[in-house]
Amino acid sequence: MDYNKQAYLKLTKQRKHKLFIYSMFLALLLLLVNIVMDYLLTAHIPLNAVFIIIPVLAFLLVKHFFSFDQGIYRSFYLIFIIATIEALINARPEQATTTYWAYLIIVVIFTYENSMKSAVIMNSLAFCCLSVLAVLDYISFIELPFSQFNYLSFLMIYVVLSIFVYIMVKNFSDIEAILHRQSKTLQDNVDELNKMQKSLIESEKMAALGGLVAGISHEINTPLGIALTAITHNQDMIENIEQHLHDETLKRSTLKESIDAQQHGYRIILNNLERANDLISHFKQVAVDQASESLREIYIHEYIQDIINSMYSLTHQKNIQVHLQCPDNIKVNTYPGPIYQIISNFINNSLLHGFEHQTEGNITISVTIANSKATLVYLDDGIGMSHEILTKIFEPFVTSKRNQGGSGLGMNIVYNLVTQVLEGQMTCQSSPGNGIEISLSFPVEICSTGADAS
C-alpha cells in the first residue's frame, strides 16, 4: 500500500478514539463493580457512583453517532475532574474510586491533546484543581472525610501516575513518528525505484528499436545496392549507344541488345525498390507499434510474420530458422505494440542465450485463436536454462549476462505486458539442454476469419 499522510493521520485519530472508548467502557465497568460490591458488603447504594454513570453513558451514546473535536474532549476532562472531586468528598476512605478516576483523567488528557506540551499543561491544571481540596481542607474551609496525609498520598500517586503515563505516551508517540518517517522514506525509495525501472524499460525499448533500425538498414541495403548496380549498368548501356550514334556505327542488333538489357535492368530496379518499400512500410508500422500501446485491428499471421521478417538479419547471422504456425486471414482487435515487444524479446533472448554456442537452430511460434482468446506458444531448441534462473525468470534484473551488458529486464517487461496490458497469463518451462517453452494466453476480439472473408 502506498504511503499516504492523510491515511496515517486518520489511523492515528482512530486509535485515539478507540483508546478513549475503551477507557469509557472500563470506567463504566468499574463503576458498576463498585456499586455492586458496595451494596453487597454494606447494603448501601453509593449514589455518587450511580450519578457518574449518567455522563459516561451519555458520552458513549453521543460518541457512537458523532465525531468529536478537541473542545468536546476537553469538556470531558472537566467532567472527570468533577467526578474525582465528588468522589474525594463523598467516598469512604476504604474506597479506591478517586485514584481510579484520577488515572482516567491522566490517560484521556495525554491521549487527546495535540502535543505533549499542551497535555502537560492541561494535566497540571487538573492536578492544581485536585490540590485545591487539600488546601481548603487544611485552612478548614471545608471538611473532608480523609486525613491530610491521605490527600497528600493521593496527590503523590497522581504525580507518579502522570509521569508514568507521560513516559508511556511519549515513547509510543516517538515510535509512531519514527514509523511515520520510515514509511515516508520507504515510499520515496519505492517511487525512486519505480522511476528508475521506467527509465530502464524505456532504455530497453529504445535499444530494441535501435536493433530493429540496424536490422532493417541491413535488409534495405541489399535491394538498394542491387538497384544501384542495375542503374549503373543501364547508364553504361545508354552511354555505349550514344557513342555508337556519335561514331555512326550503331547497328540494329546492337540497339536491340541494349534495349533488352536495359529492360531487364529496369525490372531488377523495380523489383528491388518494391522490396525496399515493403521493408520500410513494415518497419514504420512495427516501429510505431513498438513505441505505443494502442488498440487496433491486425491480421495476426501477417503481423507476426512481419515481426519475424524485421528480425531476419539477426536470425540469418546464426542460421536460425523461424517457423510460424498460425491460421491465415484471422483479424483480431488487440494491442500490436506489446505483441511486437514480446515476440522480439523472445527471439532476442534465444539468440543471446539459447543459441549462444550454436551455429544453427530452430524457433517455432504457434498461435491458436478460439473463444475470444489467443494462445501463443514459443519454442526453441537451444541450451535451455537452469532451475535457479527459471524460478526467477520473470523477476527484474535477473540475467545470466550480468557482466556482459544484460539488464535482466527483458522477461520482466514481457511479463508485465502480458499480465497488465494484454490482461493475460504466462508460463515458462525449460531445463538445461532442452531448449525453452513459453506459453501465454490473452483475450482478443475476433473481427473476422477466413470463412467470413469468403
Secondary structure, 3 states (H helix, E strand, C coil): CCCCHHHHHHHHHHHHHHHHHHHHHHHHHHHHHHHHHHHHHHCCCCHHHHHHHHHHHHHHHHHHHCCCCHHHHHHHHHHHHHHHHHHHHHCCCCCCHHHHHHHHHHHHHHHHCCCHHHHHHHHHHHHHHHHHHHHHHHCCCCCCCCCHHHHHHHHHHHHHHHHHHHHHHHHHHHHHHHHHHHHHHHHHHHHHHHHHHHHHHHHHHHHHHHHHHHHHHHHHHHHHHHHHHHHHHHHHHHHHHHHHHHHCCCCHHHHHHHHHHHHHHHHHHHHHHHHHHHHHHHHHHHHHHHHCCCCEEEEHHHHHHHHHHHCHHHHHHCCEEEEEECCCCCEEEECHHHHHHHHHHHHHHHHHHHCCCCCCEEEEEEEEEECCEEEEEEEECCCCCCHHHHHCCCCCCCCCCCCCCCCCCHHHHHHHHHHHHCCCEEEEEECCCCCEEEEEEEECEEEECHHHHC
